[in-house]
Amino acid sequence: MNVLAGKRTGAESKVVPADSDAPVFFGLYSHGDSHAAKREGGEGAGEVVPHSYHSAEWFIHFPYPAPGAEEGQNNATDMYDFVATEGQSNHRNLLYATQIRLALHALASPSSSSSSASRKKRPVISLLNCCRSGGLLEFMRRPSAIQPDLALFLMCSSQGHRDSLVSGFWSAFFSELRDTLRRGSGSDTDMMQLFFVAERRYHRENKYEALNHLKEAAFSYDIWQSEFHFSGARVGNVDPWHLDLTAALTTAWESEPASDNDNGPDWTALERLQQSYETGGAFRVTTKPSAQRPTHLVRGVTQPIEGVAQLQDGRWVLWTRSRQHLGERLSGTAGRSPLQPLESSNGRPVHENEKTQLLFEGDEVAPELATQPYRVRITAWKGRVPDVKITTHHHSASQPTATNCKPPATTGSNAGRSVDLVETIKRIYADKIAIPGQVHNRHIEGRSVHELLRSHARGT
């Protein structure tokens, strides 16, 4: 607190210069939490009031206790005298939102050494990376606590009620900041734009959490129970459902935003995934049984088809995105998006707008084989799903459905019910995923990252 407020506690103390109007960036990476600061009926009476900025205190853990006024720190009062610590025995190891707010006000206020006519508003940029860090920014939404001349841009790694991912937004933000500064002074990226690209990077790099929740909420039993063959892997170890969901979530955050004001994901690929599964575009099934794994010609050489599973009646199910999956494996992370196939089955070049789409090839996956669409359902595995009408698909002999399925083990009251993947993933992000956030005011809008950070980097 003394460092931010510019108070030296010794001759060698390093502090933010109080007589400078240079921009300041500070970040905190630690554990965080909150506790109630108000009870119904007053101190010690009734239940605690639900958390809000009116009734709770958010804080960040520090590994050591803060010194008190009695320890010669030149403080007129103890720094916890004005904080509702709610009897926390270790409160001196906690840095509270109230304290951060006062430090930010001190940093953002014009220097007292300059005349009022020449005073400049000191920009302050902060990243608070800890669990429930969104609560630390609640004061910016409190009209009585905001001064009109503060130039603040504050970021958090999660909502006020949500735990943050380890390193999640911290790593994503500083990676994007590095890339922005490397582009040189010609870059006109402002702080809002930097936050948006860092947020999208965060979601791309941490999609595993949403993926795990989605796999708990929905699956295709017909595909789950099948043992798929992939060269170089043990039979059954590679799951097309997992690969398709991963690719769809990647595509959602790789796609360009619809507009500067719309930074959300594009769920088109996930919608197409569900449609392809249910209409038979994602999988084909051979019309005749065979004891041998299906093969096809690749540049004149006979090779086994990747992503195939044998049914109990001897027929083979073919995953129609296996060729694109091979392209993903070979391309790795070399490009912006790994979702480009090596080539289409008929050798045609891949159009640019197809590179970030899920390419289910349908009957083109193995045109030399006699196959038919293999339609499968996507249903709940466990947990709650929205009330939806369960539809039953009737198939003709030319479009068979799965024939080797048996009822899945019931793991929840909704097991077996149809699931809308897009609605489910939206609910997952709303209810279960740590979402970074930001608050700022107009005095920092439009100012480039280079202006704020690079030109002053040595001095701050």
Salt bridges, closest charged atoms under 4 A:
ASP33 OD1 - ARG132 NH1 3.32
ASP78 OD1 - ARG92 NH2 2.91
GLU86 OE2 - ARG39 NH2 3.28
GLU138 OE2 - ARG141 NH1 3.58
GLU176 OE2 - ARG201 NH1 3.21
ASP179 OD1 - ARG178 NE 3.15
ASP179 OD2 - ARG201 NH1 3.22
GLU199 OE2 - HIS203 NE2 3.99
GLU205 OE2 - ARG201 NE 2.94
ASP244 OD1 - ARG321 NE 2.67
GLU254 OE2 - ARG204 NE 3.89
GLU254 OE1 - ARG336 NE 3.94
GLU306 OE1 - ARG293 NH2 3.25
ASP313 OD2 - ARG315 NE 2.86
GLU328 OE2 - ARG321 NH1 2.65
GLU343 OE1 - ARG299 NH2 3.87
GLU352 OE1 - LYS355 NZ 2.98
GLU354 OE1 - ARG348 NH1 3.52
GLU361 OE2 - ARG323 NE 3.02
ASP387 OD1 - ARG417 NH1 3.72
GLU445 OE2 - HIS440 NE2 3.07
GLU451 OE2 - ARG447 NH2 3.14
